[in-house]
Amino acid sequence: MMSSYIRQIQTRLKEAGLYTGDIDGIAGKLTVQAVELAIARGICTANEQKDVTVIHTTDPTVDGNEYLLDEPSTNPVEKSNYTLSELSLKRLQGVNSNLVKVVKRAIEITSVDFRVLEGVRTIEQQREYVRQGKSQTMNSRHLTGHAVDLVAIIDGKISWDWNYYYAIAEAMQQSAKELNVKIRWGGCWEVINDKTNSAKSWVDNYVATSGKQGKKAFIDGPHFELPVFN
């Protein structure tokens, strides 16, 4: 079912570079996924996301062309012109090849530019991070090359604005799903491949659950790792 309301949202998403489908007023999968990315950037509201989701699940015409376009295994969508810098590539040396593949694919589809801040760590570096409170364990996946830290690059500089890290996490999720590589994110400390809703909701749920358990949430937005079972 075509909707002028959905057309307006699609137009806004396309102008932001988040939506690659047709402005057809149909709330297909591309529209749903673009809205999820837009939430992290403040382009769409939570109410608009809810509206799009409801229309998507109740519209009998939603199994049309947009569904067919959104098959990542056969027709992956390119969303950015970003590339990894020489510095980032250097910092990926020694990192597990599957994790490297996920990062390289994520930079192709991310809506936010990023840089590899850190890959492999020495024991001395890890000990110092624990002392400073930047890490809580001496058993970090960085020590074995199974983790990377990615930082948002805005106007050529590192930004710590959380909205950018939500977008990076969602790009890493899509990349991991395409490549069939399980990825755990430090924003919620869970494997994110099959998680739904927005990255912000993953973090909010983690913080809320930690609070109910009487624990302090340790949120590490730049951190991505291969789970121990990989």
C-alpha positions as CSV (number, residue, x, y, z in Angstrom):
1,M,0.0,0.0,0.0
2,M,1.5,3.3,-1.1
3,S,1.5,6.1,1.5
4,S,2.4,9.8,1.2
5,Y,3.6,9.6,4.8
6,I,6.1,6.9,3.9
7,R,7.2,8.8,0.8
8,Q,8.0,11.8,3.0
9,I,10.1,9.7,5.3
10,Q,11.8,7.9,2.3
11,T,12.7,11.3,0.8
12,R,14.3,12.5,4.0
13,L,16.2,9.2,4.3
14,K,17.4,9.4,0.7
15,E,18.6,13.0,1.2
16,A,20.6,11.7,4.2
17,G,22.2,9.0,2.1
18,L,20.6,6.2,4.2
19,Y,18.0,4.9,1.8
20,T,18.8,3.5,-1.7
21,G,15.4,2.2,-2.8
22,D,12.7,4.0,-4.8
23,I,10.5,6.7,-3.2
24,D,7.4,4.6,-3.7
25,G,5.6,5.0,-0.4
26,I,5.9,1.3,0.4
27,A,7.4,0.4,3.9
28,G,9.7,-2.4,2.7
29,K,12.7,-3.8,4.4
30,L,15.1,-1.2,3.0
31,T,12.9,1.5,4.4
32,V,12.7,-0.2,7.8
33,Q,16.5,-0.6,8.0
34,A,17.2,3.0,6.8
35,V,14.9,4.3,9.6
36,E,16.9,2.2,12.2
37,L,20.1,3.9,11.0
38,A,18.3,7.3,11.0
39,I,17.3,6.9,14.6
40,A,21.0,6.8,15.6
41,R,21.6,10.1,13.7
42,G,18.6,11.9,14.9
43,I,17.0,12.0,11.5
44,C,13.9,10.0,12.4
45,T,11.9,9.9,15.6
46,A,11.0,6.8,17.6
47,N,7.4,7.4,16.7
48,E,8.2,7.4,13.0
49,Q,10.2,4.2,13.5
50,K,7.1,2.6,15.2
51,D,4.8,3.8,12.4
52,V,7.1,2.4,9.7
53,T,7.4,-1.0,11.5
54,V,3.6,-1.3,11.9
55,I,3.0,-0.5,8.3
56,H,5.7,-2.8,7.2
57,T,4.2,-5.8,9.1
58,T,0.6,-5.1,8.1
59,D,1.0,-4.1,4.4
60,P,0.1,-7.0,2.1
61,T,2.1,-5.4,-0.8
62,V,5.4,-5.2,1.1
63,D,6.7,-8.4,-0.5
64,G,7.3,-6.6,-3.7
65,N,10.5,-5.2,-5.3
66,E,12.0,-3.7,-2.3
67,Y,12.1,-7.0,-0.5
68,L,13.9,-8.5,-3.5
69,L,16.5,-5.7,-3.5
70,D,17.4,-6.3,0.1
71,E,19.1,-9.7,-0.1
72,P,22.7,-9.0,1.1
73,S,24.1,-12.3,0.0
74,T,23.2,-11.6,-3.7
75,N,23.0,-7.9,-4.0
76,P,24.8,-6.0,-1.1
77,V,24.0,-2.3,-1.0
78,E,26.9,0.2,-1.0
79,K,26.1,3.1,1.2
80,S,29.3,5.1,1.5
81,N,32.5,6.3,-0.2
82,Y,34.6,5.9,2.9
83,T,37.8,3.8,2.8
84,L,40.3,2.7,5.5
85,S,43.3,4.8,5.9
86,E,46.9,3.5,5.7
87,L,47.1,4.0,9.4
88,S,43.9,1.9,10.0
89,L,45.2,-0.9,7.7
90,K,48.5,-0.9,9.6
91,R,46.6,-1.2,12.9
92,L,44.8,-4.3,11.5
93,Q,48.0,-6.2,11.1
94,G,47.9,-9.3,13.3
95,V,44.1,-9.1,13.8
96,N,42.1,-12.2,12.9
97,S,41.3,-12.4,9.2
98,N,37.6,-12.8,9.7
99,L,37.4,-9.7,11.9
100,V,39.5,-7.8,9.3
101,K,37.0,-8.7,6.6
102,V,34.1,-7.5,8.7
103,V,35.8,-4.1,9.3
104,K,36.7,-3.7,5.6
105,R,33.1,-4.4,4.6
106,A,31.7,-2.1,7.3
107,I,33.7,0.9,6.0
108,E,32.0,0.4,2.6
109,I,28.5,0.6,4.0
110,T,28.7,2.8,7.1
111,S,26.9,6.1,7.3
112,V,29.7,7.4,9.6
113,D,33.4,7.4,8.7
114,F,35.6,5.6,11.2
115,R,39.2,4.7,11.9
116,V,40.8,1.7,13.5
117,L,42.1,3.0,16.8
118,E,43.6,-0.2,18.0
119,G,44.0,-3.9,17.1
120,V,46.5,-6.1,18.8
121,R,47.7,-5.1,22.3
122,T,50.7,-6.2,24.3
123,I,50.3,-7.5,27.8
124,E,52.0,-4.3,29.1
125,Q,49.5,-2.1,27.3
126,Q,46.6,-4.1,28.7
127,R,47.9,-4.0,32.2
128,E,48.1,-0.2,31.9
129,Y,44.6,0.0,30.6
130,V,43.3,-2.0,33.6
131,R,45.2,0.3,35.9
132,Q,43.6,3.4,34.3
133,G,40.1,1.8,34.4
134,K,39.9,1.7,30.6
135,S,39.5,-2.1,30.7
136,Q,38.3,-4.5,33.3
137,T,40.2,-7.6,32.4
138,M,43.6,-9.0,31.7
139,N,42.0,-11.5,29.4
140,S,41.2,-9.0,26.7
141,R,40.5,-10.3,23.1
142,H,42.9,-7.6,21.9
143,L,45.8,-9.7,23.3
144,T,45.1,-12.5,20.8
145,G,44.1,-10.3,17.8
146,H,40.4,-11.0,18.2
147,A,39.3,-7.5,18.9
148,V,39.4,-4.0,17.4
149,D,38.5,-0.5,18.5
150,L,36.9,1.7,15.9
151,V,36.5,5.5,16.4
152,A,34.2,7.9,14.6
153,I,35.9,10.4,12.3
154,I,33.9,13.6,11.8
155,D,35.4,16.5,9.9
156,G,38.8,14.8,10.0
157,K,38.8,14.5,13.8
158,I,37.9,11.8,16.3
159,S,34.4,12.3,17.8
160,W,33.0,10.6,20.9
161,D,29.4,11.5,20.2
162,W,27.5,8.3,20.9
163,N,25.1,8.8,18.0
164,Y,28.0,8.1,15.7
165,Y,28.9,4.9,17.5
166,Y,25.3,3.5,17.1
167,A,25.6,4.0,13.4
168,I,29.0,2.3,13.3
169,A,27.7,-0.7,15.3
170,E,24.8,-1.1,12.9
171,A,27.2,-1.1,9.9
172,M,29.3,-3.7,11.7
173,Q,26.2,-5.7,12.3
174,Q,25.2,-5.7,8.6
175,S,28.7,-6.5,7.6
176,A,28.9,-9.4,10.0
177,K,25.6,-10.8,8.8
178,E,26.7,-10.6,5.2
179,L,30.0,-12.4,5.9
180,N,28.5,-14.9,8.4
181,V,30.9,-13.9,11.1
182,K,29.7,-13.5,14.7
183,I,30.6,-10.1,16.2
184,R,30.2,-9.0,19.9
185,W,30.0,-5.3,20.6
186,G,31.2,-3.5,23.7
187,G,28.2,-1.3,23.7
188,C,26.0,-4.1,25.0
189,W,28.5,-7.0,25.4
190,E,26.4,-9.3,23.2
191,V,26.7,-10.9,19.8
192,I,24.8,-8.4,17.6
193,N,24.3,-10.3,14.4
194,D,20.7,-11.2,15.0
195,K,19.7,-8.3,17.2
196,T,16.7,-6.2,16.2
197,N,15.7,-2.6,16.7
198,S,18.4,0.2,16.9
199,A,21.9,0.0,18.4
200,K,20.8,2.6,21.0
201,S,18.2,0.2,22.2
202,W,20.8,-2.5,22.7
203,V,22.8,-0.2,24.9
204,D,19.8,1.0,26.8
205,N,18.7,-2.6,27.5
206,Y,22.2,-3.6,28.7
207,V,22.3,-0.6,31.0
208,A,18.8,-1.3,32.4
209,T,19.6,-5.0,32.9
210,S,22.9,-4.2,34.7
211,G,21.0,-1.8,37.0
212,K,18.4,-4.4,37.9
213,Q,21.2,-6.9,38.7
214,G,22.9,-4.3,40.9
215,K,25.9,-4.0,38.6
216,K,27.5,-1.0,37.0
217,A,27.4,-1.1,33.2
218,F,30.8,-0.9,31.5
219,I,30.0,0.5,28.0
220,D,32.8,0.4,25.4
221,G,31.3,1.8,22.2
222,P,34.4,1.5,20.0
223,H,35.0,-2.1,20.9
224,F,34.2,-5.1,18.6
225,E,35.4,-8.6,19.0
226,L,35.0,-12.2,17.9
227,P,33.2,-14.2,20.6
228,V,35.3,-16.9,22.3
229,F,33.6,-19.7,20.4
230,N,34.9,-18.3,17.0
